[in-house]
Amino acid sequence: MLKLILILLIIAAVAALLGFGSISGVALTGAKFLIGVVLVLFLLVVLGIIALS
């Protein structure tokens, strides 16, 4: 999932440099959403609500 976040951030940066604002915005929004999901899952694992075995 972290790979996908990095890919979306790179797409957003390249699209912004080339002047494609809407594509950049969509990629950045997707990356923000995935970062939120990763943070929530991380907190659930740290607090012991989800056990990884």
Legacy VTK file of the C-alpha trace (Angstrom):
# vtk DataFile Version 3.0
C-alpha trace
ASCII
DATASET POLYDATA
POINTS 53 float
0.000 0.000 0.000
2.921 2.307 0.662
4.115 1.712 -2.897
0.741 2.864 -4.208
0.903 6.010 -2.063
4.353 6.860 -3.441
3.209 6.232 -7.019
0.205 8.530 -6.547
2.396 11.247 -5.031
4.816 11.018 -7.971
1.936 11.178 -10.457
0.568 14.224 -8.635
3.945 15.971 -8.694
4.573 15.282 -12.390
1.035 16.280 -13.360
1.365 19.527 -11.395
4.667 20.325 -13.105
3.112 19.707 -16.523
0.089 21.874 -15.737
-2.556 19.189 -15.314
-4.176 20.499 -12.168
-7.209 18.228 -12.103
-5.177 15.038 -12.555
-2.783 16.231 -9.874
-5.668 16.912 -7.511
-7.203 13.482 -8.040
-3.886 11.703 -7.462
-3.183 13.778 -4.364
-6.646 13.086 -2.955
-6.156 9.358 -3.494
-2.785 9.496 -1.763
-4.248 11.416 1.199
-7.047 8.868 1.544
-4.611 5.945 1.508
-2.351 7.675 4.035
-5.366 8.009 6.340
-6.218 4.320 5.934
-2.617 3.309 6.686
-2.512 5.511 9.794
-5.783 4.098 11.133
-4.612 0.513 10.569
-1.286 1.310 12.219
-3.013 2.758 15.289
-5.298 -0.270 15.538
-2.282 -2.573 15.475
-0.363 -0.483 18.022
-3.311 -0.371 20.417
-3.758 -4.138 20.122
-7.231 -4.054 18.635
-6.000 -5.945 15.562
-3.429 -8.671 16.202
-0.989 -9.572 13.463
0.271 -13.127 13.687
LINES 1 54
53 0 1 2 3 4 5 6 7 8 9 10 11 12 13 14 15 16 17 18 19 20 21 22 23 24 25 26 27 28 29 30 31 32 33 34 35 36 37 38 39 40 41 42 43 44 45 46 47 48 49 50 51 52
